[in-house]
Amino acid sequence: MGKFLNSGVTWSDCATLMAGLEGIHECTVELTVTTGGKGHNGLLNFTASAWIPTVEAHQTKELGKVTGRWPNKVHPTLDNAVFNALYDLDRVIGRNYSQAQLPE
């Protein structure tokens, strides 16, 4: 049996953060993972995006998108990289909000 590597972050944490972002921003948060590159190099690309449906048929409004690649030198595990990307997604969504003046 291999040695257990605890990065402090698990896939359960990622799922909880995704659900939290959906609740806070009233949107759908989606995670896509694809192979990165050619052959069997072990690279993975991932995209975390947030969107809401619009009135137009089968159209959506994208609130934000963050992409990443793993393995990398910063994140020891894929779940750790995804968790940090979800926090980055929250910041991207927050920047897209516009502050309106209250009527006097």
Backbone hydrogen bonds in HBPLUS format (Angstrom, degrees):
<---DONOR---> <-ACCEPTOR-->    atom                        ^
c    i                          cat <-CA-CA->   ^        H-A-AA   ^      H-
h    n   atom  resd res      DA  || num        DHA   H-A  angle D-A-AA Bond
n    s   type  num  typ     dist DA aas  dist angle  dist       angle   num
A0013-ASP N   A0010-THR O   3.08 MM   3  5.22 124.7  2.40  97.7 110.9     1
A0014-CYS N   A0010-THR O   3.22 MM   4  6.66 150.8  2.31 142.6 150.5     2
A0015-ALA N   A0011-TRP O   2.92 MM   4  6.20 161.0  1.96 151.0 155.2     3
A0016-THR N   A0012-SER O   2.94 MM   4  6.11 156.3  2.00 145.7 152.3     4
A0017-LEU N   A0013-ASP O   2.94 MM   4  6.12 157.7  1.99 147.3 153.2     5
A0018-MET N   A0014-CYS O   2.91 MM   4  6.15 156.4  1.97 149.1 155.9     6
A0019-ALA N   A0015-ALA O   3.01 MM   4  6.22 162.3  2.04 147.9 152.1     7
A0020-GLY N   A0016-THR O   2.91 MM   4  6.13 151.7  1.99 144.1 152.6     8
A0021-LEU N   A0017-LEU O   2.90 MM   4  6.14 158.5  1.95 152.2 156.8     9
A0022-GLU N   A0018-MET O   2.99 MM   4  6.25 155.6  2.05 148.1 155.0    10
A0023-GLY N   A0019-ALA O   3.02 MM   4  6.27 151.0  2.11 144.1 151.5    11
A0024-ILE N   A0020-GLY O   2.91 MM   4  6.12 165.2  1.93 155.0 158.7    12
A0025-HIS N   A0021-LEU O   2.94 MM   4  5.85 169.1  1.96 149.3 153.0    13
A0026-GLU N   A0022-GLU O   2.90 MM   4  5.22 115.6  2.33 128.1 139.2    14
A0027-CYS N   A0022-GLU O   3.29 MM   5  4.93 143.5  2.43 120.9 131.2    15
A0028-THR N   A0051-TRP O   2.80 MM  23  5.37 169.1  1.82 160.2 164.0    16
A0051-TRP N   A0028-THR O   2.94 MM  23  5.37 153.1  2.01 146.7 155.4    17
A0030-GLU N   A0049-SER O   2.79 MM  19  5.29 164.5  1.82 158.2 163.4    18
A0049-SER N   A0030-GLU O   2.90 MM  19  5.29 162.5  1.93 152.6 158.6    19
A0032-THR N   A0047-THR O   2.91 MM  15  5.17 158.0  1.95 148.4 155.8    20
A0047-THR N   A0032-THR O   2.86 MM  15  5.17 149.9  1.95 146.6 155.3    21
A0034-THR N   A0045-ASN O   2.82 MM  11  5.23 164.9  1.85 153.2 158.2    22
A0045-ASN N   A0034-THR O   2.79 MM  11  5.23 163.9  1.81 150.1 155.6    23
A0036-GLY N   A0043-LEU O   2.79 MM   7  4.74 160.9  1.82 127.1 121.9    24
A0044-LEU N   A0070-TRP O   2.73 MM  26  5.24 155.8  1.79 163.0 171.5    25
A0070-TRP N   A0044-LEU O   2.84 MM  26  5.24 161.2  1.88 154.1 159.6    26
A0046-PHE N   A0068-GLY O   2.97 MM  22  5.34 162.8  1.99 141.8 143.0    27
A0068-GLY N   A0046-PHE O   2.88 MM  22  5.34 146.0  2.00 156.0 158.0    28
A0048-ALA N   A0066-VAL O   2.85 MM  18  5.28 165.0  1.87 160.9 165.1    29
A0066-VAL N   A0048-ALA O   2.85 MM  18  5.28 156.0  1.91 152.8 160.9    30
A0050-ALA N   A0064-GLY O   2.97 MM  14  5.40 158.5  2.01 152.8 153.5    31
A0063-LEU N   A0050-ALA O   2.78 MM  13  5.35 156.6  1.84 137.2 144.2    32
A0052-ILE N   A0061-LYS O   2.99 MM   9  5.34 153.1  2.06 141.0 148.9    33
A0061-LYS N   A0052-ILE O   2.79 MM   9  5.34 166.3  1.81 162.9 167.2    34
A0054-THR N   A0059-GLN O   3.17 MM   5  5.72 158.6  2.22 142.4 137.3    35
A0059-GLN N   A0056-GLU O   3.39 MM   3  5.57 148.6  2.49 132.0 123.3    36
A0081-ALA N   A0077-THR O   3.13 MM   4  6.47 153.2  2.21 145.7 152.5    37
A0082-VAL N   A0078-LEU O   2.92 MM   4  6.19 161.0  1.95 157.5 162.4    38
A0083-PHE N   A0079-ASP O   2.96 MM   4  6.03 159.4  2.00 143.2 149.0    39
A0084-ASN N   A0080-ASN O   3.15 MM   4  6.35 162.3  2.18 146.6 150.4    40
A0085-ALA N   A0081-ALA O   3.01 MM   4  6.21 147.7  2.12 141.4 150.8    41
A0086-LEU N   A0082-VAL O   2.89 MM   4  6.18 146.6  2.01 150.0 158.9    42
A0087-TYR N   A0083-PHE O   3.20 MM   4  6.60 149.0  2.30 143.5 151.2    43
A0088-ASP N   A0084-ASN O   3.02 MM   4  6.33 151.9  2.11 141.9 150.0    44
A0089-LEU N   A0085-ALA O   2.81 MM   4  6.11 146.9  1.92 143.7 153.5    45
A0090-ASP N   A0086-LEU O   3.02 MM   4  6.33 150.0  2.11 143.3 150.3    46
A0091-ARG N   A0087-TYR O   3.18 MM   4  6.55 152.5  2.25 145.5 151.8    47
A0092-VAL N   A0088-ASP O   2.96 MM   4  6.30 152.9  2.04 148.8 156.8    48
A0093-ILE N   A0089-LEU O   2.91 MM   4  6.18 163.5  1.94 156.6 160.1    49
A0094-GLY N   A0090-ASP O   2.97 MM   4  6.15 159.4  2.02 145.4 151.5    50
A0095-ARG N   A0091-ARG O   3.02 MM   4  6.27 146.3  2.14 144.7 152.5    51
A0096-ASN N   A0093-ILE O   2.98 MM   3  5.21 136.1  2.18 102.2 115.0    52
A0097-TYR N   A0094-GLY O   3.31 MM   3  5.49 153.7  2.38 101.8 109.1    53
